[in-house]
């Protein structure tokens, strides 16, 4: 049966840089006789930073604070309490509140410093999926050869390993994903249908019919944290942390994050706690090009940052560079599943990150005792060096070699 390859992919999330200075204050919605003193945990967006929900704040409030007090605080600042979640991973309760009285997010965060029962506040940052429109339509599966999957699969296929995919909606009914999705969680509140990006990332990891995924026998924990935004699927601080917390509770060993955005204090805390729990965190370097500063979560120290290469082992032209890049994987015109039993060619650092998440699953099956630092070291030590000799800002340690990595992960006797 002939299958078509739809060429409508998620728009690239080309994101700007965040400066280090604090944003100039605008009139606060609450009058005050003098500026509130600085308190740690009240993180205003840096000057020029606009990648956040314009009328929402994320609040850190102890669970012991009574509802009546929360209602009073919200009334004083003309806000609506929208959502509250207790996160076992972080040991914290976070709230999402909406600004109803005008003013900026930055001025509201400053005003809230005077509320003793609030422990912290920050913007509800926005992240975007990192997928480019396709280039030449070449459906050959060169990625499996580049990664040496045939050899690696003689040693491991990802069996009994749970991989969380925090992304847009996944079409779990796709023939290439039959039986692969162990559980699904909707962190986003809209009713978006399965999306090309999430289905592509899930397929790059676990496809096992027409397309060969990197770890075809893993169990996927799919998290829909990205809903439809302007031009592309967007996810927020609050929804991403909800997904990460759920994945941790489900026993995920690996988390794939094929999205990018600004630095984020609460997400940083959640990632650090996940890593200490033993979860291996993998993220896309981002598609904003050579002049972009590092994007997050890839630039977070707890995360393995992945860049993309083409069939000739050249760097994907849209890839972000930086000292934080750990390894590279194929990411130009890679054949992956698409919703409605279709297939697509995808380009970007997103699919490269998903492939590395699959390689990590092979390592974990081979040696379940591996810690995140061990996994990072094995991937980098066994990679094929590209570009300047040794680790560099373009390729990191080089192109991932699944066979060498899995061989090196063998438990010691």
C-alpha positions in Angstrom: 0.0 0.0 0.0 1.3 3.4 -0.9 1.7 5.9 1.9 1.9 9.6 1.4 4.4 11.8 3.1 2.6 15.0 4.3 4.8 18.0 4.2 2.9 20.1 6.8 5.1 20.1 9.8 5.1 22.3 13.0 6.6 25.7 12.4 10.1 26.2 13.8 10.4 27.8 17.2 13.0 30.5 16.4 13.4 32.2 19.7 15.2 35.3 20.6 17.8 35.8 23.4 17.1 36.8 27.0 19.3 39.6 28.4 20.5 39.6 32.0 19.1 42.9 33.3 15.8 43.2 35.1 12.8 44.6 33.1 12.0 48.2 33.7 8.9 48.4 35.9 5.5 49.5 34.7 2.7 50.7 36.9 1.7 48.0 39.4 -1.9 47.1 39.7 -1.7 47.7 43.5 -0.7 51.0 44.8 2.2 51.0 47.3 3.8 53.7 49.4 7.3 52.4 48.6 8.9 49.6 46.6 8.9 46.2 48.2 12.2 44.9 49.3 13.9 42.2 47.2 13.1 38.6 48.2 14.7 35.5 46.7 12.4 33.5 44.5 10.6 36.4 43.0 12.0 36.2 39.5 11.0 39.0 37.1 11.6 38.4 33.4 14.9 39.8 32.1 14.8 43.0 30.0 13.6 42.2 26.5 12.3 38.8 27.4 8.8 38.3 26.0 8.5 34.5 25.8 5.8 34.1 28.5 2.1 34.3 28.9 1.3 38.0 29.0 -1.3 37.9 31.8 -0.3 35.0 34.0 2.2 34.4 36.9 3.4 31.1 38.5 3.3 31.4 42.3 5.1 29.3 44.8 2.8 29.0 47.9 3.1 26.5 50.7 0.2 24.0 50.8 -0.5 25.1 54.4 -1.8 28.5 53.3 -5.6 28.4 53.7 -8.0 29.0 50.8 -9.4 32.2 52.4 -5.9 33.7 52.5 -5.4 32.9 48.8 -8.7 34.5 47.9 -7.8 37.6 49.8 -4.4 37.9 48.1 -6.0 37.4 44.7 -8.6 40.1 45.5 -6.0 42.6 46.7 -4.1 42.3 43.4 -7.1 41.8 41.1 -6.1 38.3 40.0 -8.0 35.1 39.4 -6.8 31.7 40.8 -6.8 29.5 37.7 -4.9 26.3 38.6 -3.1 24.7 41.5 -0.8 21.6 41.5 1.2 19.9 44.2 4.4 18.4 42.7 5.8 15.4 44.5 9.0 15.6 42.4 9.7 19.1 43.7 8.0 18.9 47.1 6.2 22.1 46.3 2.8 23.5 45.4 2.7 25.8 42.4 -0.3 28.0 41.4 -1.2 29.6 38.1 -3.0 32.9 38.5 -4.3 35.3 35.9 -3.9 39.1 36.0 -7.3 40.8 35.6 -6.4 44.4 36.6 -3.9 45.3 33.9 -0.3 46.0 34.5 2.7 43.8 33.5 3.8 40.4 34.8 7.1 42.0 36.0 5.2 44.7 38.1 2.9 42.0 39.6 5.9 39.9 40.6 7.4 42.9 42.4 4.1 43.7 44.1 3.7 40.2 45.4 7.0 40.4 47.3 5.0 42.1 50.0 2.8 39.1 50.5 4.4 37.0 53.3 2.4 33.9 52.5 3.8 33.7 48.9 7.2 32.1 48.7 8.0 33.1 45.1 6.8 34.1 41.7 7.8 34.0 38.1 6.4 34.3 34.6 4.6 31.3 33.0 7.3 31.0 30.3 6.4 29.7 26.8 8.4 27.0 25.0 8.1 26.0 21.3 8.7 22.7 19.5 11.8 22.6 17.3 10.9 21.2 13.9 11.8 22.7 10.5 9.9 22.4 7.2 11.3 19.5 5.0 14.0 19.9 2.4 14.7 17.3 -0.3 12.2 14.4 -0.2 14.5 11.5 0.4 12.7 8.8 2.4 15.6 6.5 2.8 16.3 5.7 6.4 19.9 6.8 6.6 19.7 7.6 10.3 19.6 3.9 11.3 22.9 3.2 9.5 24.5 6.3 10.9 23.6 5.3 14.4 24.6 1.6 13.8 21.2 0.4 15.0 21.3 -3.0 13.4 24.4 -3.9 15.5 23.1 -2.2 18.6 19.8 -4.1 18.4 21.6 -7.4 18.7 22.4 -6.2 22.2 19.4 -4.2 23.3 16.0 -2.9 21.9 14.8 -0.9 24.9 12.7 -3.6 26.4 11.1 -2.8 29.8 12.4 0.8 29.7 9.9 3.7 30.1 10.7 6.9 28.1 8.6 10.0 28.7 8.0 12.2 25.7 6.9 15.7 26.8 5.6 17.2 23.6 2.4 17.8 21.6 -0.3 15.1 21.1 0.8 11.7 19.8 -1.2 9.5 17.5 -1.0 6.3 19.5 -3.2 4.5 16.9 -0.5 4.8 14.3 0.6 1.3 13.0 4.2 2.1 13.7 3.4 2.8 17.4 1.0 -0.1 18.0 1.5 -1.2 21.6 4.2 1.3 22.3 2.3 3.9 24.4 2.2 2.6 28.0 0.3 5.6 29.3 -0.7 9.1 28.4 -1.1 12.3 30.4 -2.8 15.5 29.2 -1.0 18.4 30.9 -2.5 20.9 28.5 -6.1 21.9 28.9 -7.1 22.5 25.3 -8.6 19.8 23.1 -5.9 19.7 20.4 -5.8 16.6 18.2 -2.7 14.5 17.6 0.1 16.6 16.2 2.9 15.9 13.6 5.7 16.9 16.1 4.7 14.7 19.0 3.9 11.7 16.7 7.3 12.2 14.9 9.3 12.2 18.2 7.5 9.2 19.5 8.1 7.4 16.2 11.8 8.3 16.1 12.1 6.6 19.5 9.8 3.6 19.3 8.5 3.0 15.7 8.6 -0.7 14.8 6.9 -1.4 11.5 7.6 0.6 8.3 10.0 2.9 10.2 12.7 1.6 12.4 12.8 3.5 15.7 16.0 3.6 17.8 14.5 1.6 20.7 11.5 -0.3 19.2 10.5 -2.1 22.4 10.4 0.7 24.9 7.3 1.8 26.7 6.3 5.4 25.9 4.9 7.7 28.5 3.4 10.4 26.3 2.8 13.8 27.8 0.7 16.4 25.9 2.1 19.6 27.4 1.9 21.6 24.1 -1.3 23.0 22.8 -2.0 25.0 19.6 -0.3 28.4 19.7 0.3 31.1 17.0 2.0 29.3 14.2 3.2 26.3 16.2 2.4 24.2 19.3 3.3 26.0 22.5 3.9 24.8 26.1 4.2 26.7 29.3 6.3 26.4 32.5 3.3 25.1 34.4 2.3 22.4 31.9 5.8 21.1 31.3 6.4 20.8 35.1 3.1 19.0 35.4 4.2 16.5 32.7 7.6 16.0 34.3 6.1 15.4 37.7 3.7 12.8 36.3 6.5 11.1 34.3 8.5 10.8 37.5 5.6 9.2 39.4 5.1 6.7 36.5 8.8 5.5 36.8 10.2 7.1 33.6 13.9 6.4 33.3 14.4 8.9 30.4 12.7 12.2 29.5 12.7 13.5 25.9 12.2 17.3 25.6 12.3 18.4 22.0 11.4 22.0 22.7 13.3 25.2 23.5 12.8 28.5 25.2 14.1 30.8 27.9 15.8 30.0 31.2 13.3 29.2 33.9 13.9 29.0 37.6 11.1 26.6 38.5 11.8 24.3 35.6 15.5 24.3 36.5 14.6 23.1 40.0 12.3 20.4 38.7 15.0 19.1 36.3 17.6 19.1 39.0 15.4 17.0 41.2 14.5 14.6 38.4 18.2 14.1 37.6 18.9 13.4 41.3 16.1 10.8 41.2 18.1 9.1 38.4 16.1 10.2 35.4 18.1 10.9 32.2 17.0 14.2 30.7 17.6 14.7 26.9 16.7 17.9 25.0 17.0 19.5 21.6 19.7 22.2 21.3 17.3 24.3 19.3 16.9 25.6 15.7 17.6 29.3 16.2 20.9 29.3 14.4 24.6 30.0 15.0 24.0 33.5 16.5 21.5 32.4 19.1 22.5 32.1 22.8 21.9 28.8 24.4 18.2 27.8 24.8 16.6 25.8 27.6 16.2 23.1 28.8 19.1 21.9 26.7 21.5 24.4 28.3 20.5 23.3 31.8 23.4 21.4 33.5 21.1 18.5 34.3 20.3 17.9 30.6 22.0 16.2 27.7 21.9 18.7 24.8 21.7 17.2 21.3 22.4 18.9 18.0 21.6 17.6 14.5 23.6 16.4 11.4 22.7 15.6 7.8 23.4 12.5 5.7 27.0 13.8 5.1 27.7 14.3 8.8 27.6 18.1 8.3 26.0 20.2 11.0 22.3 21.2 10.4 22.6 24.8 9.4 19.8 25.9 11.8 21.4 24.3 14.9 22.4 26.4 17.9 26.1 26.2 18.8 27.6 26.3 22.3 29.9 24.6 24.9 26.8 22.9 26.4 26.3 20.7 23.3 27.0 17.1 24.3 26.5 15.0 21.2 24.9 15.0 17.7 22.5 12.7 15.9 20.9 12.6 12.4 18.4 15.4 12.1 17.9 16.3 8.4 15.2 14.7 6.3 14.5 11.8 8.8 11.6 9.6 8.0 9.1 9.3 10.9 5.4 8.6 11.5 2.8 11.3 11.1 -0.8 11.4 12.4 -3.5 9.3 10.6 -1.2 6.4 9.6 0.9 8.7 7.4 4.6 9.5 7.3 6.7 12.6 7.1 10.2 13.8 6.6 11.3 15.9 9.6 14.3 18.2 10.0 15.7 19.8 13.1 17.4 19.2 16.4 14.1 17.8 17.8 14.4 14.5 16.0 18.1 14.2 16.9 17.2 14.5 20.6 14.5 11.8 20.2 17.1 9.5 18.6 19.5 10.0 21.5 16.7 9.3 24.0 16.2 6.0 22.2 19.9 5.2 22.5 19.8 6.0 26.2 16.9 3.4 26.5 19.2 0.8 24.9 21.9 1.7 27.4 19.4 1.4 30.3 18.2 -2.0 29.2 21.8 -3.2 29.0 22.7 -1.8 32.4 19.8 -0.5 34.5 22.2 0.7 37.2 23.5 3.5 35.1 23.1 7.0 36.5 22.6 10.2 34.4 26.3 11.1 34.7 27.3 7.6 33.5 25.0 7.8 30.5 26.4 11.2 29.5 29.9 10.0 29.8 29.3 6.8 27.7 27.5 8.7 24.9 30.3 11.3 24.7 33.2 8.8 25.0 31.9 6.5 22.3 30.7 9.2 19.8 32.3 9.6 16.4 34.4 12.8 16.5 33.3 15.4 14.0 34.7 18.8 13.2 37.7 20.0 15.2 39.4 17.3 17.2 37.8 16.6 20.6 34.7 18.3 22.1 33.7 21.5 20.2 30.8 24.0 20.1 29.3 22.6 16.9 29.1 18.8 17.4 29.9 18.4 21.1 31.7 15.1 21.4 30.4 14.0 17.9 27.9 11.7 16.3 26.3 9.2 18.6 27.3 5.5 17.9 24.6 3.3 19.4 26.5 0.1 19.0 29.7 1.4 20.7 27.6 3.0 23.4 25.6 -0.1 24.2 28.7 -2.2 24.2 30.3 0.2 26.7 27.3 0.0 29.0 27.8 -3.7 29.8 27.6 -4.2 33.6 30.8 -5.0 35.3 31.1 -8.6 36.7 
